[in-house]
Amino acid sequence: MPFTPDVIVTTDYSPGTIALVAEAKGAMANLDEAAGQLKEYMLLMGCPVGIIFTPQVLRIYKYRFLGRTQDSIELIGEFPSSDLLETRKPEAGLDSAVESNLVGWLDELAHTGEAAVSDQRLKSAISEYILPAVSGGRVSVVHP
């Protein structure tokens, strides 16, 4: 079965342009395997930013457009995700609380433009990579 991301963010100026792709994973997920699938999707779609979100970590990836291999996608960092988690039940149509948290956080970030986190490294990474990709964009859940 081909890889389908959990969440995409499309740009406000071109709804067919994916600015960010995201995966929500549980605590026991194989993040390296998920990263490989995410990178392949980023290459295929020409998506500049990718994230993997778990209850423990947030990984941020940047496609540098230096080639058509996974080597041109850089892991910007792995950060604690505790500042981004809220205790909420999954919304209708969402598979998990992790996915619900991810969608809620990205949607809020897209509309407010503010990253309310205490970790300065994480705040800087969000401001530099994620915020430009989601600002004014449309957050959509993608399910096959």
Backbone hydrogen bonds, N-H to C=O, Kabsch-Sander energy under -0.5 kcal/mol:
donor,donor_aa,acceptor,acceptor_aa,energy
6,D,22,A,-1.2
7,V,22,A,-2.1
8,I,140,S,-2.4
9,V,20,L,-2.6
10,T,138,R,-2.1
11,T,14,S,-0.7
11,T,17,T,-2.0
17,T,14,S,-2.9
18,I,16,G,-0.6
19,A,9,V,-2.9
19,A,17,T,-0.7
20,L,9,V,-1.4
21,V,49,V,-1.9
22,A,7,V,-2.9
23,E,51,I,-2.1
25,K,23,E,-0.5
25,K,53,F,-2.9
29,A,26,G,-1.6
31,L,29,A,-1.1
34,A,30,N,-2.1
35,A,31,L,-2.3
36,G,32,D,-1.9
37,Q,33,E,-1.9
38,L,34,A,-2.5
39,K,35,A,-2.8
40,E,36,G,-2.0
41,Y,37,Q,-1.9
42,M,38,L,-2.5
43,L,39,K,-2.5
44,L,40,E,-2.5
45,M,41,Y,-2.6
46,G,42,M,-1.2
47,C,42,M,-1.9
49,V,19,A,-0.6
50,G,61,Y,-2.1
51,I,21,V,-2.1
52,I,59,R,-1.9
53,F,23,E,-3.2
54,T,57,V,-2.9
58,L,79,F,-2.6
59,R,52,I,-2.8
60,I,77,G,-2.1
61,Y,50,G,-3.2
62,K,74,E,-2.5
63,Y,48,P,-2.6
64,R,62,K,-0.7
64,R,72,S,-3.0
72,S,69,T,-1.9
73,I,70,Q,-1.8
74,E,62,K,-2.9
74,E,72,S,-0.6
76,I,60,I,-2.6
76,I,74,E,-0.9
77,G,60,I,-1.1
79,F,58,L,-2.7
81,S,56,Q,-1.8
84,L,81,S,-1.7
85,L,81,S,-0.9
85,L,82,S,-0.6
88,R,86,E,-1.1
94,L,91,E,-2.2
100,S,96,S,-2.1
101,N,97,A,-2.6
102,L,98,V,-2.4
103,V,99,E,-2.7
104,G,100,S,-2.5
105,W,101,N,-2.6
106,L,102,L,-2.7
107,D,103,V,-2.6
108,E,104,G,-2.3
109,L,105,W,-2.7
110,A,106,L,-2.5
111,H,107,D,-1.7
112,T,108,E,-3.0
113,G,109,L,-1.9
116,A,114,E,-0.8
117,V,115,A,-1.6
120,Q,118,S,-0.6
123,K,119,D,-2.6
124,S,120,Q,-2.3
125,A,121,R,-2.2
126,I,122,L,-2.8
127,S,123,K,-2.4
128,E,124,S,-2.2
129,Y,125,A,-2.6
130,I,125,A,-0.9
131,L,126,I,-3.4
133,A,129,Y,-0.7
134,V,130,I,-1.8
135,S,131,L,-2.3
136,G,110,A,-1.7
137,G,134,V,-2.8
138,R,10,T,-2.4
139,V,137,G,-0.5
140,S,8,I,-2.9
142,V,6,D,-3.0
143,H,141,V,-0.6
